[in-house]
Amino acid sequence: MSLGRYEDDDRSPRGDARAVERRRPGYPDEALTPEDAPRRPWWRRFMPLLILAGAIGIFMVLRATQPTLTPEPPEERSWTVRAAAVTFTDIQPQLQVFGEVVAGRKVELRALVAGEILETGENFREGGIVSTGDTLVLIDPFDYEAARDDAVASLSEGKARLAEIKARAALEDEALANARQQLTIRQRDLNRAVRLSKSGNISQATVDDRRLAVAQQQAQVDQRESNVAQELSRVEQQEAVIQRLEVALRRAERDLGNTRIVAPFTGFVGSVAAEQGKRVGLNDRLADLTDADRLEARFTLTDAQYGRIIAAEGRVTGRPATVLWRVGGRTLEYTATIERVGAEISAASGGVEAFARLETKGTETPLRPGAFVEVRLPDTRYTQVALLPETALFDGDTIYAIVDGRLEPRKVEVATRTPEGILVSGNLAEGDQVLVTRFNEAGPGVRVDIQSGGA
């Protein structure tokens, strides 16, 4: 028998109006009402609260009974470092600069005459070594030999002409002497005739004839004197012509000699631009020649370095220097002397350019212009300074002394820097141990241990 079914046609959310879709056992066609459903115990409603309260209680008990941890103070760290002992002394360090080797004397060989090159010297090639007087280039001398011979002939002709003029001048001079002698005789004859005319021994006409003869002879003397003067003038003119011909001959001989280009000094040949068979013009470039005995190191001293040397000694020239050339894993050392300083100071780069002449073995030296070299020369002398490694300096003016195992800052002044280290003076004492190991934690009061063998 059906007890009926509660149906919720409105789909209301209220649970009391719904029919419990549960069937009674043994009665499949009958549904249970809410009143017929089994009820839960009331205490189960408070179960979550009871669990939460229990958990809180357990947490409080555990917290109250947990052990208390007392932090221990951190142990101070000690750094193992290297140290150097301070020793004051007088030091003259070596300035270390860099430069290049340049030619102290270098000439550009050019053709002094035009013509075809007939032959070149055996060592006239790139990098060749030649000695003073060696033939480098021979230009065809035919035209210049002909010009020389023509000049010789012209000079001979001029000298012969001069001899002819001098001979004619000598004849004129002799004729002048005779004319003067005749004039003297005629003058005496005239004087005698005048005396005889006064005594009436000869007529006046005779006296007049004698006077006319004197006048005629005087005219001849004057003519002879004029001729002699003209011949002497011709002699001087011809002598000038001969001088001009001699100059032409010397010029022709020089041009002939210039067909053979010889080495003006011992050195290295470079930039060769001439070959056998090539025709060259006047002043065409043939090659360069570098003096093997005049190699120099060119380098720049800073304003500070130059100023120190000038202040100490008044000049830079004459100071010894050492030039080092590192090549092929080897270091070649040369002795040098500073000979001069540059003519100008570059406003852009500053410093003073200096030149040191190297003492080499001439053509046997392997050194060549253009080599990059290191130059060392004595700096000014510093008194009572300490030489320390570069790593000992902090912040540009501080050094840490190690006192009772702790770092103590000391202010110092850096006199100069050298390849071996720095020269300092200031708040330091003889024998002080100073820190030479760099680490970020370095500072006043830091505890350190000196490494064995580091002092």
ZARO-723798 format. One line per 5 residues: number of its first residue (from 1); their letters; for each residue x, z, y of C-alpha. Coordinates in steps of 0.001 Angstrom, whole numbers, plus 500000, padded with zeros to 6 digits. Layout:
<pts>
NUM	A	X Z Y; ...;
</pts>
This chain:
<pts>
1	MSLGR	500000 500000 500000; 501447 499030 503386; 501757 501764 505975; 502083 499190 508706; 505158 497910 510707;
6	YEDDD	506150 498544 514240; 507023 495287 515903; 508517 494928 519312; 507121 491717 520663; 508514 492371 524191;
11	RSPRG	512069 493031 522943; 512081 496281 524910; 515352 498218 524987; 513482 501429 524245; 514353 502519 520675;
16	DARAV	511244 504708 520175; 508893 501704 520089; 510903 499857 517466; 510169 499926 513841; 513018 501120 511697;
21	ERRRP	513858 498217 509467; 514513 500457 506550; 512560 500471 503428; 511557 503490 501533; 513142 503710 498141;
26	GYPDE	510741 502391 495584; 508485 500964 498265; 509886 497638 499285; 506944 496676 501381; 506887 499796 503492;
31	ALTPE	509161 500527 506479; 510399 503920 507712; 509347 505148 511086; 511774 506919 513447; 510229 510184 512487;
36	DAPRR	510852 509417 508810; 514670 508583 509397; 517216 511295 508357; 518568 513432 511285; 522416 514092 511922;
41	PWWRR	523704 517708 512328; 523839 518855 515932; 527446 519905 515796; 528623 516380 515116; 527697 515498 518675;
46	FMPLL	530461 517836 519958; 533130 516736 517505; 535101 514495 519994; 535229 517310 522502; 536456 519701 519853;
51	ILAGA	539215 517270 518784; 540334 516736 522404; 540389 520494 523051; 542455 521049 519922; 544971 518406 520882;
56	IGIFM	545377 519908 524338; 545894 523301 522838; 548533 522073 520427; 550337 520264 523303; 550378 523438 525396;
61	VLRAT	551725 525473 522498; 554499 522932 521804; 555413 522746 525466; 555577 526511 525773; 557754 526860 522715;
66	QPTLT	560169 523900 523362; 563876 524811 523777; 565345 524751 527324; 568381 522361 527819; 570914 523397 530451;
71	PEPPE	572934 520333 531751; 576692 520735 531659; 578706 519719 534775; 580409 516268 534375; 584096 516352 533548;
76	ERSWT	586349 514971 536364; 587987 511680 535415; 591701 511116 535788; 593158 507625 536290; 596458 506578 534767;
81	VRAAA	598439 504730 537426; 601909 503486 538232; 603882 504930 541121; 606980 504064 543134; 609418 506411 544806;
86	VTFTD	609979 506061 548549; 613582 505365 549549; 614526 504771 553172; 617433 502457 553935; 618604 499675 556254;
91	IQPQL	617475 496291 554944; 618039 492723 556085; 615456 490753 554128; 615473 487044 553429; 612970 484831 555203;
96	QVFGE	611247 482532 552740; 609889 479285 554160; 609207 475854 552744; 610092 472408 553989; 611327 469004 552957;
101	VVAGR	614603 467149 552774; 615092 464509 555471; 617886 462094 556289; 620180 463379 558996; 621341 459821 559581;
106	KVELR	619356 456781 558522; 619747 453231 559776; 617538 450206 559441; 619681 447219 558535; 618579 444010 560257;
111	ALVAG	619872 440459 560338; 622082 439959 563387; 622086 436173 562934; 619650 433704 561417; 620304 431711 558284;
116	EILET	620021 431512 554528; 621226 434429 552412; 623983 433126 550133; 624586 436348 548219; 623824 440057 548137;
121	GENFR	625975 442994 547128; 625995 444300 543583; 624448 447612 544634; 622164 446133 547254; 618960 447171 545517;
126	EGGIV	616451 449988 545664; 618258 453275 545119; 621680 451631 545041; 624715 453624 546139; 627139 451855 548465;
131	STGDT	630366 452871 550141; 631599 452253 553650; 632576 448594 554085; 630776 447275 550996; 629239 443825 551482;
136	LVLID	625470 444067 551369; 624294 440610 552488; 626134 437335 553187; 624350 434760 555364; 625430 431096 555322;
141	PFDYE	628359 430996 557803; 628659 427191 558192; 626942 426859 561569; 628755 429899 562897; 632154 428667 561719;
146	AARDD	631464 425373 563494; 630483 427214 566658; 633659 429273 566416; 635816 426176 565985; 634100 424489 568916;
151	AVASL	634759 427532 571056; 638410 427506 569999; 638721 423854 570959; 637061 424392 574321; 639357 427289 575029;
156	SEGKA	642417 425244 574133; 641253 422464 576416; 640692 424918 579214; 644139 426405 578810; 645694 422953 578873;
161	RLAEI	643810 422137 582044; 645062 425376 583560; 648627 424479 582694; 648188 421095 584371; 646808 422670 587528;
166	KARAA	649596 425214 587619; 652179 422445 587280; 650641 420505 590127; 650519 423651 592205; 654205 424219 591508;
171	LEDEA	655050 420695 592701; 653047 421206 595846; 654795 424484 596454; 658185 422821 596053; 657157 419999 598396;
176	LANAR	656041 422601 600923; 659440 424256 600780; 661167 420912 601408; 658845 420110 604289; 659576 423466 605893;
181	QQLTI	663292 422882 605482; 663021 419468 607148; 660960 421015 609924; 663715 423510 610553; 666307 420737 610753;
186	RQRDL	664226 418657 613144; 663600 421711 615310; 667364 422307 615627; 667896 418633 616440; 665260 418876 619172;
191	NRAVR	666910 421947 620657; 670291 420187 620743; 668758 417139 622413; 667193 419313 625105; 670581 420901 625921;
196	LSKSG	672293 417506 626038; 669544 416105 628219; 670193 418828 630806; 673836 417824 630959; 672885 414146 631225;
201	NISQA	674469 413132 627925; 671249 411722 626428; 668172 410236 627913; 664763 411815 628168; 663370 409218 625785;
206	TVDDR	665669 410473 623063; 664418 413994 623648; 660841 412797 623375; 661615 411027 620103; 663099 414214 618747;
211	RLAVA	660055 416199 619875; 657722 413686 618177; 659682 413976 614956; 659239 417765 615001; 655495 417414 615500;
216	QQQAQ	655200 414958 612635; 657159 417216 610325; 654985 420166 611307; 651915 418158 610308; 653469 417480 606909;
221	VDQRE	654148 421197 606450; 650548 422014 607288; 649324 419431 604777; 651598 420785 602078; 650363 424312 602729;
226	SNVAQ	646766 423098 602401; 647585 421348 599131; 649228 424466 597748; 646196 426571 598690; 643862 424108 596984;
231	ELSRV	645937 424099 593806; 646015 427887 593736; 642227 427884 594100; 641957 425434 591199; 644150 427748 589132;
236	EQQEA	641818 430669 589779; 638779 428538 588963; 640321 427378 585707; 641307 430915 584794; 637644 431914 585258;
241	VIQRL	636629 428998 583037; 639086 430186 580416; 637665 433708 580571; 634202 432291 580014; 635489 430232 577091;
246	EVALR	637187 433305 575650; 633871 435192 575855; 632156 432307 574102; 634838 432393 571433; 634433 436144 570934;
251	RAERD	630675 435679 570707; 631119 432918 568147; 633548 435056 566168; 631153 437988 566321; 628257 435834 565118;
256	LGNTR	630471 434576 562325; 631352 438145 561423; 627682 439142 561538; 626942 436706 558735; 628390 439404 556483;
261	IVAPF	626363 442651 556590; 628470 445597 555439; 627608 449252 554860; 628425 451293 557988; 628722 454462 555881;
266	TGFVG	628354 455711 552323; 624767 456232 551320; 621644 455245 549438; 619949 451861 549827; 616164 451747 550150;
271	SVAAE	613278 449538 551290; 615151 446375 550307; 613568 443243 551815; 616322 440626 551348; 617176 438495 548337;
276	QGKRV	619554 435650 547620; 618159 432324 548826; 615821 433843 551369; 616068 432557 554927; 616040 435282 557520;
281	GLNDR	615624 435142 561236; 617342 437072 563948; 616463 440793 563747; 614607 440465 560442; 614580 443730 558471;
286	LADLT	616851 443759 555407; 616923 447349 554083; 617358 451029 554961; 620540 453015 554436; 620573 456821 554223;
291	DADRL	623795 458731 554775; 624567 460666 551591; 626620 463227 553517; 623962 464001 556128; 620972 465378 554215;
296	EARFT	619003 468060 556038; 616206 470487 555243; 613428 470423 557831; 611223 473521 557974; 609095 475491 560427;
301	LTDAQ	609627 479072 561562; 606562 480933 562765; 606490 482303 566279; 607034 485818 564913; 609998 484809 562739;
306	YGRII	611625 482784 565486; 611061 485574 567987; 612667 488200 565729; 615778 486094 565184; 616110 485231 568869;
311	AAEGR	615631 488874 569876; 618321 490013 567452; 620986 487322 567870; 619921 485157 570797; 619940 481871 568863;
316	VTGRP	618983 480340 565546; 621625 477629 565208; 624684 478461 563177; 622853 480803 560809; 623534 480256 557093;
321	ATVLW	620684 479287 554798; 620075 478643 551125; 618014 475664 550013; 616344 475760 546590; 615024 472631 544894;
326	RVGGR	612942 473236 541789; 612749 470179 539568; 612218 469688 535854; 612145 473402 535122; 615489 473889 536868;
331	TLEYT	616385 475322 540249; 619192 473617 542145; 620740 475676 544924; 622464 474277 548015; 624289 475966 550853;
336	ATIER	623165 474934 554321; 623684 475738 557989; 621040 475527 560703; 622334 472919 563144; 619483 472480 565593;
341	VGAEI	615853 473181 566407; 613140 470696 567249; 612798 469206 570706; 609116 470142 570961; 606749 472856 569753;
346	SAASG	603413 471715 568403; 600579 473473 570209; 598259 472807 567264; 600353 474242 564426; 602592 476589 566413;
351	GVEAF	606021 477621 565250; 609415 476053 565811; 610837 473244 563713; 614425 473738 562538; 616961 471568 560718;
356	ARLET	619587 472870 558300; 622377 470565 557156; 623029 470734 553434; 626457 470856 551847; 626199 468229 549118;
361	KGTET	628603 466254 546964; 627913 462988 548697; 626520 460287 546455; 626805 462561 543416; 623980 464794 544591;
366	PLRPG	620615 464254 542878; 618812 465389 546018; 616963 462748 547998; 614929 462694 551220; 611321 463736 550693;
371	AFVEV	612032 466520 548196; 609951 469686 548687; 612318 472643 548953; 612345 476372 549584; 614570 477634 552380;
376	RLPDT	615870 481191 552543; 617703 482576 555533; 618563 486099 556680; 615938 487820 558798; 616647 490477 561409;
381	RYTQV	617971 493835 560152; 615455 496714 559829; 616650 500325 559971; 615193 503201 557945; 612400 501345 556197;
386	ALLPE	611079 501594 552649; 610640 498624 550341; 607386 498916 548387; 605308 496528 546286; 602552 494643 548080;
391	TALFD	599999 496408 545844; 600840 499753 547463; 599157 498767 550729; 595427 499429 551218; 593340 498303 554206;
396	GDTIY	596408 496888 555928; 597842 500242 557092; 597276 502874 554384; 599392 503992 551449; 598326 506682 548975;
401	AIVDG	600902 509334 548196; 600475 511234 544915; 600550 514960 545674; 599795 517479 542885; 598136 514773 540824;
406	RLEPR	595781 513627 543577; 595801 510757 546064; 596579 511548 549662; 596269 508748 552281; 599204 508115 554612;
411	KVEVA	599203 505785 557629; 602144 503390 557795; 603388 500444 559845; 604318 497226 558076; 607581 495904 559522;
416	TRTPE	607490 492633 557597; 606656 491076 554261; 609316 489702 551932; 609235 487989 548538; 610186 491354 547017;
421	GILVS	607456 493366 548743; 606698 494983 552087; 608915 496977 554427; 607090 500002 555831; 607744 503062 557950;
426	GNLAE	605528 505910 559063; 604065 509082 557562; 606252 509067 554457; 609122 511211 553269; 612132 510413 551139;
431	GDQVL	611238 510661 547463; 607443 510542 547902; 605591 509036 544967; 603142 506387 546155; 600403 504575 544274;
436	VTRFN	601170 500961 543336; 598231 500355 540986; 595105 498927 542556; 591657 500078 541384; 588292 500276 543104;
441	EAGPG	587978 504063 542873; 591214 504709 544787; 590551 507131 547626; 591443 510512 549066; 591478 513302 546479;
446	VRVDI	591111 511060 543424; 592846 512583 540407; 595567 510428 538857; 598200 510654 536164; 601462 508795 536672;
451	QSGGA	602172 506443 533825; 605327 507248 531918; 608152 505200 533351; 606006 504170 536344; 607949 506137 538944;
</pts>
